[in-house]
Amino acid sequence: MKNAGRIALVLLVLIVSAVLLYPSIKWYCFVSEDVKNLATGSKEQIRSYSRAKASEDGDALLALGGAAAIPKEYSYLIDEAKDRGYKSSSWDVSSLMGAFKNKSDLYSVIENHYRKEIMDAKALQNRILSLGLDLKGGVSVLLEADVAAFEEKLGHAPSAEEISSAVSQDIEILSSRIDQYGVSEPDIRKQGDNQILIEIPGEADTERVNSFLQGKGSLYFCLVDASLTNKVNSLYQNDPNSFFDENGELVTPSIVPNGKLMLGYYKSDDYSLDVLESLVVLDPTVTLDGSYIESSQQSKDNVTNRPVVNFTLSSEGGRLFYELTSKHKGEPLAVVLDGKVRSVATINDAISSNVQISGFTEKEAQALAITLKSASFPIDLEIVSMTSVGATLGDDAVKTGLMAIVIGFMLVIIFMIAYYSLSGLVADIALLLNLFIMVSLLSALSFTVTLTSIAGLILTLGMAVDANVIIYERIKEELKKGKSAYAALESGFKRAFWTIMDSNVTTIIAALVLSTLGSSSVKGFAITLAIGIASSLFTSLYFSHLVFSLFIKEDTKRFMISFKGGKR
């Protein structure tokens, strides 16, 4: 490959790395602390805040008067007016209001502005390089097994051993779910016989925790009583406020006959919160639960391009589902998840083992696929408490450890320049590039940085320096043989290649074993190590060679491989 192609590849790597690192840079440098705090709150809190700000800003804007100029903080409203095709030579409150249907329309746009800002920040938070429990702290969640529900499920009072065994299985399922949701370095442990303590890096986020607990095994398919559903919804639409009491119970239970079950049909609003759309009356005697599901996957519908969840039933589940759907063609079938109807579809054909369900947002479909894939909890879990915890190592220990790392890194840079002169400077540039690539890849993986993973990062940087040392010593040997600077360079890199590759391949194998069999903290170390090795191979064998080839030509007589200079 010619130098032009090599330079293009290096530039491509730099650009891709910068793109991958951008979410972390944006979060830590450009998102205000107020928005960060709001983003870690619940969606209900975000909705309340957005609506309150919409009312506050809308009232303040209208209070300025019709001829008043539009303040800078409301410039987004002018952009919205222009998007709607409204034009004005000079924007004031009066001309701006001409672009909106009414006051409510204006307030809705303001609310959407705040909602988008905070929800975008909330989504950004899931794509950044975050600090672990030992460095920054996080949230401690105490879960307790619902023994009463477990007893009802078993049909008898469970023994202490049965409860303990079910809780242990819950821990395995939780570990699988948390890993699939992309939260690394969690600490999950059993506490007593019926409690689980989870410590998760980051700020307290109720939705984040509830996502791990979503789908407590109550996914099932149930036939819909269409005529009774229409009757109930007609009554509900006429007077929805008096349909339920303050406890959420039916004011007139006789509306739903014995043997029928009435549930709400929910859809997500702009804040991804469940909103009651209508009521559905089900026949609970004809159902099929989610215990027969063997695998699941989120995808897109080929026709509508809407998010769907595809899953495969076991042979017994496929037989039961075929019987259910073949006997009730033309009838509506509801998908019920955690006591809420999420989708209703008409049975057109008999279905066996491969099932597709829709009616979800993309995020909900992905979460449901993860929930079904990781199985249901043997015993349901309830959140007892959720509190913030400080850095487990303590502020002083963290500062001391980070200071030691920085000092060690600086000493390596100084040593390389002192011992290898300008060639040492090239090695240091390669080292910094290596660090940049590593951090960007870890950021793309939404990696949680702990002191253990930082140690792995520093270790790989040390190994990267070691690769440059091997290359430089090989070049020195070639120079001592009387070869020209160019010939010594090419021969040195060629001779060092397999030595470096052999040592790094064995380390990668060790890292793969550690990431597969190790605990969460060990996995963090192993992942950092593996990424660092791949990055160091690129920077030491490719980037360094490129830099030297730009300046060392066939007629070059001197090679600054040390302060003595010249051939050696």
Secondary structure, DSSP 8 states (H G I E B T S, - for coil): --HHHHHHHHHHHHHHHHHHHHHHHHHHHHS-HHHHHHHTS-HHHHHHHHHHHHHHHHHHHHHT-TTSB--GGGHHHHHHHHHTT---SS-BHHHHHTTSSSHHHHHHHHHHHHHHHHHHHHHHHTTS-EE-TTTT-EEEEEEEE-HHHHHHHHTS---HHHHHHHHHHHHHHHHHHHHHTT--S-EEEEETTTEEEEEEESS--HHHHHHHH---S--EEEEE-HHHHHHHHHHHHH-GGGTB-TTS-BSSGGGS-TT-EEEEEEEE-TTS-EEEEEEEEEEEEEEEEGGGEEEEEEEE-TTT--EEEEEEE-HHHHHHHHHHHHHTTTSEEEEEETTEEEEEEE--S---SEEEE----HHHHHHHHHHHHT---SS-EEEEEEEEE--TT-HHHHHHHHHHHHHHHHHHHHHHHHHHHHHHHHHHHHHHHHHHHHHHHHHHTT-EE-HHHHHHHHHHHHHHHHHHHHHHHHHHHHHHTT--HHHHHHHHHHHHHHHHHHHHHHHHHHHHHHHHHS-HHHHHHHHHHHHHHHHHHIIIIIIHHHHHHHH--TT-----SSTT-S--
